[in-house]
Amino acid sequence: MFLALQVVAVFLASIAMSLALAHALELPGKMRLNKENYIATQTIYYPGFTIGGASEGLSILAVLVLLILTPTNTQAFWWIFARLICLAAMHAAYWVLTHAVNKFWTRDLNLQGASAGFFAFGKDKLGAQSASPDERWMSFRNRWEFSHVLRAVLAAAALISLVVAVALPRSS
């Protein structure tokens, strides 16, 4: 059962990293887009990435269970703990930096189901800013794009930590 949990944890971690990395790798191309094309491109991510995003919460849960089941006097425990910290930081970066911008991008879309509820969550603090619309979209774009670079770095560190933990003998 422990091996199955390790496999599930690595799988969920790889999904979370792949989504963050996909966004980060788009940055060079998307930074060349004008406002209309950028905003049109942004809307293609919803709702698909919402479904994949569930891997973050499930990954936190799987890693927490893995941490509880791992003896504290082992190297694996500390690598799993590092994974949990990186994943928590990645998740926090989403809610602090990315989610408000997502709310801004999706405010005029007719989202259905889980996507509608997810993107409605939280206050729209960005929509009330006083900068001109042209300045705002560039600021939002930069915040969104670079938050995903940060998330990709944290996700990679988290996945590497977990793989190291799984590769170590359980008794070391």
DOMIKOL-731300 format. One line per field, with one value per residue (C-alpha): residue number from 1; residue in one letter; y, x, z negated. Coordinates in Angstrom, 1 decimal. Each point is the difference from the previous one (the first is absolute). Layout:
// DOMIKOL-731300
nr <- [NUM ...]
rest <- [A ...]
yy <- [Y ...]
xx <- [X ...]
zz <- [Z ...]
//
This chain:
// DOMIKOL-731300
nr <- [1 2 3 4 5 6 7 8 9 10 11 12 13 14 15 16 17 18 19 20 21 22 23 24 25 26 27 28 29 30 31 32 33 34 35 36 37 38 39 40 41 42 43 44 45 46 47 48 49 50 51 52 53 54 55 56 57 58 59 60 61 62 63 64 65 66 67 68 69 70 71 72 73 74 75 76 77 78 79 80 81 82 83 84 85 86 87 88 89 90 91 92 93 94 95 96 97 98 99 100 101 102 103 104 105 106 107 108 109 110 111 112 113 114 115 116 117 118 119 120 121 122 123 124 125 126 127 128 129 130 131 132 133 134 135 136 137 138 139 140 141 142 143 144 145 146 147 148 149 150 151 152 153 154 155 156 157 158 159 160 161 162 163 164 165 166 167 168 169 170 171 172]
rest <- [M F L A L Q V V A V F L A S I A M S L A L A H A L E L P G K M R L N K E N Y I A T Q T I Y Y P G F T I G G A S E G L S I L A V L V L L I L T P T N T Q A F W W I F A R L I C L A A M H A A Y W V L T H A V N K F W T R D L N L Q G A S A G F F A F G K D K L G A Q S A S P D E R W M S F R N R W E F S H V L R A V L A A A A L I S L V V A V A L P R S S]
yy <- [0.0 2.4 -0.5 0.7 3.2 1.0 -0.6 2.0 2.9 0.1 -0.2 2.9 2.0 -0.5 1.2 3.2 0.6 -0.6 2.6 2.6 -0.7 0.2 3.5 1.0 -1.3 2.1 3.3 1.0 -0.4 1.5 3.1 0.9 0.0 3.2 0.5 -1.4 -3.2 -0.4 0.2 -2.4 -2.4 0.1 -1.2 -3.3 -1.3 0.0 -2.5 -2.6 1.2 0.3 -3.8 -0.6 2.5 -2.5 -1.9 2.6 -0.6 -3.7 0.1 1.9 -2.7 -2.9 1.5 0.8 -3.7 -1.1 2.3 -1.4 -3.6 0.7 -0.4 3.4 -1.2 -0.6 2.1 -0.8 1.7 3.3 -0.2 -0.6 2.9 2.2 -1.1 1.0 3.4 0.6 -1.1 2.2 2.9 -0.8 -0.1 3.2 1.7 -0.9 1.5 3.1 0.8 -1.8 -0.5 3.7 0.4 -3.1 1.5 3.1 -2.1 -2.1 2.8 0.2 -3.7 -2.2 -2.7 -3.0 -2.6 -0.3 2.7 2.6 -0.7 -0.1 3.3 1.7 -0.8 3.0 3.8 1.7 2.4 0.6 1.2 3.2 1.3 3.5 -0.5 0.3 -3.2 -0.3 0.3 -2.4 -2.8 0.1 0.0 -2.9 -1.8 0.4 -1.1 -3.1 -1.0 0.4 -1.6 -3.1 0.1 0.1 -2.8 -2.1 0.4 -1.0 -2.9 -1.3 0.3 -1.8 -2.8 -0.5 -0.1 -2.7 -2.1 0.1 -1.0 -2.9 -1.1 -0.2 -3.2 0.3 -0.8 2.5]
xx <- [0.0 2.9 1.4 -3.4 -0.2 3.5 -1.0 -3.2 1.9 2.6 -2.7 -2.0 3.2 0.9 -3.4 0.3 3.5 -1.0 -2.8 2.2 2.8 -2.3 -1.0 3.6 1.2 -2.6 1.4 2.4 -2.7 -2.8 2.0 0.1 -3.8 -2.0 -2.9 -2.8 2.0 1.3 -3.5 -1.4 2.8 -0.5 -3.6 1.0 1.4 -3.4 -1.5 2.7 2.7 -2.7 -0.4 3.8 0.4 -1.8 3.3 1.5 -2.4 0.0 3.8 0.1 -2.2 2.0 3.3 -1.4 -1.1 3.4 1.7 -2.0 0.9 3.7 2.2 1.2 3.6 0.6 1.3 -3.1 -2.2 1.9 -0.1 -3.8 -0.3 1.9 -2.4 -3.0 1.5 0.7 -3.5 -1.5 2.0 -1.0 -3.7 0.3 1.6 -3.1 -2.4 2.0 1.3 -1.9 -3.6 -1.0 1.4 -1.9 -3.2 0.8 0.6 -3.2 -2.4 -1.7 0.0 -3.0 1.6 -2.0 0.2 3.2 1.8 -2.8 0.1 3.8 0.6 -2.8 1.8 1.6 -0.3 0.9 2.6 1.7 -3.1 -0.2 3.5 0.2 2.6 -1.0 -1.3 3.2 2.3 -2.2 0.0 3.8 0.3 -2.4 1.8 3.4 -1.4 -1.7 3.0 2.7 -2.2 0.0 3.8 0.2 -2.5 1.9 3.2 -1.7 -1.7 3.2 1.7 -2.9 0.0 3.8 -0.3 -2.7 1.9 3.1 -2.1 -1.6 3.4 1.6 -0.3 -2.8 2.2 2.8]
zz <- [0.0 -0.8 3.5 1.6 -2.1 1.2 3.6 -0.3 -1.7 2.8 2.6 -1.5 -0.5 3.7 1.1 -2.2 1.4 3.6 -0.2 -1.6 2.4 3.0 -1.0 -0.6 3.3 1.8 -1.4 2.8 2.7 -2.0 -0.9 3.7 0.4 0.1 -2.5 2.2 0.9 -3.5 -1.6 2.7 -0.7 -3.8 0.3 1.5 -3.3 -1.7 -1.0 0.9 -2.4 -2.7 0.1 0.0 -2.8 -2.3 0.0 -2.3 -2.8 0.4 0.1 -3.3 -1.5 1.4 -1.2 -3.4 -0.4 1.3 -2.5 -2.9 1.1 0.3 -3.0 -1.3 -0.5 3.8 2.8 2.0 -2.7 0.5 3.8 -0.2 -2.4 2.5 2.7 -2.2 -0.6 3.7 0.9 -2.6 1.3 3.5 -1.0 -2.0 3.1 1.9 -2.5 -0.7 3.5 2.7 -1.1 -0.1 3.6 1.1 -1.4 2.1 3.2 -0.5 -1.1 3.4 0.8 -0.4 -2.0 -1.1 -2.8 -2.1 2.0 -0.7 -3.8 -0.1 1.7 -1.9 -3.2 -1.8 0.4 3.2 -1.4 3.4 1.9 -2.1 0.7 1.4 2.7 3.6 1.7 2.1 -3.0 -2.0 2.6 0.2 -3.8 -0.2 2.8 -1.7 -3.4 1.5 2.1 -2.6 -2.7 2.1 0.4 -3.8 -0.3 2.5 -1.9 -3.3 1.7 1.4 -3.4 -1.5 2.5 -0.3 -3.8 0.2 2.5 -2.2 -3.0 1.9 1.3 -3.5 -2.0 -2.5 -2.9 0.7]
//
